Amino acid sequence: RRMEALEVHGAVAAVHHFWLRSFCDVYLETAKPTLRDPGTGTETRRTLLSCVELGLRLLAPFAPFLTEEL
């Protein structure tokens, strides 16, 4: 919505909030015990990769060289 309205600051803030608050603070902290055990966590790893891909796609318009490298 923010990008469609050309509110760049709001769009960057939304992506930042996703990475720090939703992904890192919540999902990664919750998934750590599952990820430590190599025998389990296939679905957790798949979800993790999907979230990283989504986050990089959201970040790409603002930091194209960074997202390309990652």
N, C-alpha and C positions, 0 to 999 in steps of 0.2 A: 504494500500500500504506500509506504513512504517513498519508494523509488518511483512509482507511478506518479506521485504528486511532486516529484523532483525535490524532495526533502532529504538531501544527502546526509545531513547531520543526523537526522532521525534514523535513517537506514543504517548508517554506520553504528549508531548506538544500539540498534536492534541486533545486529550481527555480533557486536561485542558482548551484549547481554547473553545471547545464545551460547557463545563459546565459553564465557566465564561462569555464568550462573547455571545454565541448564546442562551444558555438556560436562565441563570440568568439575564443578562443585557437586553436582548431583549424580550424573551417570557414572563418571569415572570412579568417584569415591564408592559408589554402591557396587560397581562391577569388579573392583580390585580383588576381593577374595576369590571370585570365580575365575578371573584371569590368571591368578597365580597357579592354579591347578591345571597342568597341561592336558589332562585327560577329559576335562569337562569344559564347558563354556563355549561350544561351537556357535550357538545362537547369540551369545553375548558378544563374541568377536565379530560376527556378521553385523549385528546392530551397531557396534562400535565403528566399523568401517563405513557403514551407511551414514552415520552421523558425521564422521570426518569428511566424507565426500560432500554431503550437504553443506557443511560449514565452509569448505573450500569453495564451493560453487557460489555461496553467498558472499564470500570475501573477494572473489575474483574481480569484480568491477572496481574495487577500491585498491587492491594490491595485486595486480596481475603478475608481476615478476615473482613475488613471494609465493603465490598459489601455484604458479607453474613449476617452481622449484620443488615445492612440497609434493 
